[in-house]
Amino acid sequence: MKIFVFVIAMAFFVGGIILMGYAIDLKEGMALMFFGGILSVSVSLAIPFNLLGEQSH
């Protein structure tokens, strides 16, 4: 389960970075694409914090 969560979170993180990078080249919709990248990176950080949380050993 931890590896699956990591892969999904990493996909959102890398996708968000790519969205923010490509937003610079756009003439229209630059702000929307950049904001989408920020949301994607935020989701990538929220997934492991909420799903994995504090593990009791």
Long-range contacts (C-beta under 8 A, 24 or more apart in sequence): 2-52, 5-47, 5-48, 5-51, 5-52, 6-48, 8-47, 9-44, 9-45, 9-47, 9-48, 10-44, 11-44, 12-40, 12-41, 12-43, 12-44, 12-47, 13-40, 13-41, 13-44, 13-45, 15-40, 16-40, 16-41, 16-42, 16-43, 16-44, 17-41
